[in-house]
Structures are given as C-alpha cells and as structure tokens.
Amino acid sequence: MLYSELSVSEARFTINVKEGVVELEGKESFVDKHLEKFEEIFKIAVKEAIARGMEPGPALRDPTIPTLPSKEPPAQPVDIADQKEKPSTSTRHTPRSVPTIHPIPVDLKAGENKVGLRDFYAEKKPTNHYEKVAVFAYYLNKFNKLPEVKFGEILSCYEEVNEKKPSILDIVKNSLRYKGWLEQGSEKYSARLTISGENFVKFDLPAQGKPAQPSPT
C-alpha cells in the first residue's frame, strides 16, 4: 500500500508508505482519543509494505517489526594479492631469424667436354626464378657431377650469369612444394634435381627454340 488516507468530519490522517510521510490534521482531543487506532493502522501499513517487498521510509519503520534480511549476497573479502597487476598472458611473436646464405665457389666455366654455365643459361632462357634454379641445379648435376646442390652454389650460379639473386630459401622451398623440380637434400640447405625437373630443363626449355646441348654421358 503506497498511500492510505483516513478522513472523518473532525480529522484527517494520511500515510505515504513509500515516502515515509505521515500527516495528521484535526483537533487535539480527537487525536488523543483515537491515538491507539492510528498506531494500529500505522503497523498494518508497514507490514503490508514489507509483504509487498517495499522498504518503508525511515519515518514509518516500526522498531517492533523485525527487518527482513537482504537478498543480496554478502560482500566477498578482497584478496590484496589479486589487486596486484597480473602479468600479461599475451604472447609476443619475435621475428623469425632468417639465416644468411653466402655464395659457395664452384667451377662454372667452360672446359674440355664441358659447356660453360653462361652459354647453357643463354640457351635455355629461363624466365623466372623457379626455372632459373632448375637450370642451375641441372647444370651442377649433369656437368659438375654433383648429386646434390647447395643453396650457396646456386647463388654462385646467379653471380656467374649476372642475375639478381632472390631469397633462395623461399624460392627453393616453393619449388619443392609447388613445382616438384627439386627435392630436399641430405643437408639442411641442399636440394636434389628430380626426374620431373630434369625433364623440364632438358625437353621444355627453352619454351620456343632449339633444344639444349645434350649433357655429357
């Protein structure tokens, strides 16, 4: 009950439970005569407000009526240690260190029964780095009799034909994965020419023109 009003010809009694306001107007003799009745109405109004879940104002709270316990859970103790800044769990990725591959000296010049790399390269006319690496691996395998070629030896081939050197690690890795012209060698930075790579260089290069000089037997 938010609002209760009792009105007679001699007095007026108003209770606002929500705001905790009590108003009594009338003659003093009337108030004294009916004081007990007003107190009973007062208690009934407070009990009804509690039953409806309202908290009566301070002016209406009867000390003889027990206060219902709060439904809110008690406050949990705060651990001071938890207030300290916790270390961040985010992982920072450090840049991957890329090893530096240096050219390895290798004989790439023309000799008796051996064509020079420059002439062989000019004849095959590779157009991209994947084709160039396949041509270099073919030359080193067939003419220099190397079963495996080191990445540094491939870089020396680039220098011999005066071509800009690429990121040899990426080129060889992608050639192994997508082209199939090379396969991983026994050492970390080495590769072997595959049958597919040999056939490509021997029969498919140059794309147009005469076939390359046959490799020595």
Helices and strands as residue ranges (DSSP letters): E 3-7, E 11-16, E 21-26, H 28-33, H 35-51, H 80-83, H 117-124, H 129-142, E 149-150, H 151-160, H 168-174, I 175-179, E 182-184, E 190-193, H 195-199, I 200-204
